[in-house]
């Protein structure tokens, strides 16, 4: 990450002693807890003014804990709509120089690159956004990625892990403050509605819920369920591979493109050597 992105490291120890990996626990997805503050509710038109993200890891004892945190105040993109009611609620002037705000480009591109690297290092295929009412945060992140023409956005294009839903299922609460306090954590109301604090407390709650589910016997799965999961995932992979082959057969590359491709040139060279 560059200097425009504030990174707070809570620990980056490897999971060498853990019996579980993120890839195994979350089906190849790398959970990233994200919170955004915005100047409205429409991702395509309203300004993104603050972004925070946290990653997680397993400790040697198998507990899921907060890992690294990233945060920046964001300048509204050119032409962005600013809803006064939203800004008044947050008490924020997006152009206040004391915010040290940076452009979406300056923060999100290096963040995407960092998260992609961490996902690959963890053996995961891509990131999945975790958030309180996570579809809201996901919408703004994906809209910003579209504005930046970020072809390698690390997040799944539509799937999220919604923390409100997870909290409701596991502890019967969906309001963030109540869920946090029910889980045994402390909630600081004075820092709430700031993306940095919200992302961190949401991460701590997410970890608490995942660990509680494990302690109640929900994870790891019984051997018969593990076997069915492996079979189902393998069948899905084979089906996807088969569909890709069918697509290639139905839509072969243009002949002119193939003739000039490295594969065609190599084939010609090999054929010449044999003759």
N, C-alpha and C positions, 0 to 999 in steps of 0.2 A: 504494500500500500504506500501511496505517496504521502507527503507531509500534510496534505489537505484533509486526510482521513484520520480521525482520532481513534487510535487502537489501544484498548486496555487489555492487557494479558492477565488472565486469572490463572494461567497454568497451561502448559502445552505438553505435558508428559505423555509419552506413548502408552498405548493400551496393552503393552506386552504381557502384563500379568492378569489382564481381565479375561474371563471366560466368554465374553460376548463382544462383538464388534457392532458398530453402527450399521454397517451393511447387512449384517445378519438380523439385527433387531428391527430394522425399518425397511426391509425388502429392497435393499440396494439404494435407498434414498438417504441423503445427508440432511438432517433436520437443521434449519436455520430459523431462529426466532426473530421476527421482524416487527417493528412498530414504526408507523409513520404519523406525522402531524401534517395536516393539510389546510388549505384556505378554501375548502369546499368539499363537496361530496361526489363530484364528477371527475373521474381519473383523467379523461381526455382533455378537459378544459381548465380544471382548477389546479392551483399551484401546490406542488409538493414543497413543504417548507422545513421539514426535519425528518431524518431517517436514522434508525438505529437497528443494529443486527447483532445477534449473539449466536455463537456455535456451542455445541455440547460435546462431551467426551465421556467415556467410561473410565472410572478409576480402577486401580488394581483389584479392589475388593468388589467390583462389579456395579458400583453405584453410578448413575448418570448424573453429571454435574455440569455447571456452566464452565465454558472454556475461554473463548476470546470474545471481546466486545468491540464493535465499530460504531462510530457516531459522527454525524455532521449536521450542522444547520445548512439549509439549502436555499439558494436564491431562486425566486420564481422564474420559470422559463419565459422567454419572450412571448408576450401576448397572453400570458396566463390570467385567468379570472381570479380575483381576490374577493371572497365573500366577507364583508365587514363583520357579520355576526359570528363567523368562525374565528376571525382574528381577535375580536373582542373577547370571546370565550377563552381563548388561549392566552390572551394578553401579550400578543406578539406583534411587533412591527417587522415584517419580513426584510426591510431594507435597513434596519438598525445596524450601523457598523460594528457595534459591540457584539453582535451575534457571530462575527467572523464567518459569515456564510460563504459557501462555495457553490459553483454551478453543479447541476446534475451530472454533467460530463466529468467534472473533476473528482467527484466522489464515487459515483456508481460504476464507472468503467473499471477503476482499480479494485473496487469491492467485488464486482462480478468475477474478475480475474482471480482474486485471492480465494473466494469461495469455491470456484471451480477447481483450483489446485488442492484445496483442503478436501473436497469431495473425492477427487481421484486418489489422494493419499490414503483416504479411509476405505478405499475399495468400493466407492459408491458411483453410480452412473450419473446422478445429478442431484441438485438440492431440492428439498421440498420446504415450502414456507410454512412456519408454525406461527399462529398469532391469535390473539383474542378477537373473535369475529374476523378471522384471517382473510376472508375473501375481500374485505375492504382494503387491507394493506396490500394484498396480492394485486388487486386491480390497479393501484397507483404505481407499484413497482413495475408492472408489465407495461403500463402506459408510458412510463418514463423510458423503459428499455426500447419501446417502439419509437419514441421521439429521437433517441440516440442512435437508432438503427443498429442496436446491439444484437448482432446475429448469434452471439454466444452467451445469451442470458442463461445463468446456471439453473434458474428455477423451473420446475415443472410448469408447463403452460396453463394448466387449469386446476390441478389437484393441490389441496392444502390440508394441513392438520389444524382443525379449528379448536382452539383451547377452551372456548366456552362450552362446546359440545363435549369435549373430553372431561371437563370439570363436572358437568352435569351428570355424566354417566358414572364417574368414579366417586364423587363426593356429594352429588345432589345439588350443586350450586353452579350458576352460570355467570353471575356478576363478578367481575375480577376481584374487587376488594373483598367480598364475602368469601370467594373461593380461596383467596390467599390466606385469609385469617382462619378459615375452617381447616386448611391444610397444616396450620401450625406456624406459618410464617407471619412476619410483621409487615403491615402495609403503611407506607408513608404518604398520607393524603396530600401533603404539601408539595411533594415531588411528582405526584400523579399528573397525567396529561402532558408530560414531557417524554419524548420518544426514548431517550436514553434510559431513564428510570423504568418506564413501562416495559421496554424490551428485557431489561435485566430481571425485573420481578416476574414477568411472564416466563422467562427461562427457568427461574428457580421453581415456579409453580409446575411447569411442564416436567421438570426433573423429578419433583416430589411425587407427581401423579404416576409417572412411569415406574418409579421405584416402589411405590405403594402397590401398584398392580402386580409387580413381581413378587413382593412380600406376601400378597394374598394368594399366591399360587397360580396366577394367570400366565406367568412366563418363567421358564421356557415351556413351550408346548409339550404335551405328552407325545411319546414316540410315534403313535399312530397318526396324530395330526401333523407332526413334522414330515412323516413319509408322504402323506397326501399333499402337503404344501410343495414338497420337492417335485412330485410327479406333475402337479398342476403347473408349476413354474416351467418345468422342462417342456411340457406340451405347448405352453404359450410361446416359448422360445422357438420351438420347431415350427409352429404355425406361422409366426412372424417371418421366419426365414423362408418358408414355403411361399408366403405372399410376396416377398421381395423377388423371389425367382420368377413368379408368375408375372409380376409387373415388368421385369426386364424382358421376358419373352413377348409380352403384349406390346411393349414400347421399347424396341431395341434402339440403341443410339444411332443417329444418322450416319450413313455410310461414309460421308465425307469427313465427319469428325473422327470416326474410327481410323480411317486411313492415315490421318495425321497424328494419331495418338501415340504415346510412348510404347504401348503394347503392340500396336501394328508395326512400328519401326523395329522393335526388338524381334518380332516374329519374322520379319523380312531378313534381318541380319542372320538369325539362326538358320533360316531356310537356305540362305546363300552359302553359309559355311558347310552345310551338309551336301550341297551340290557342287 
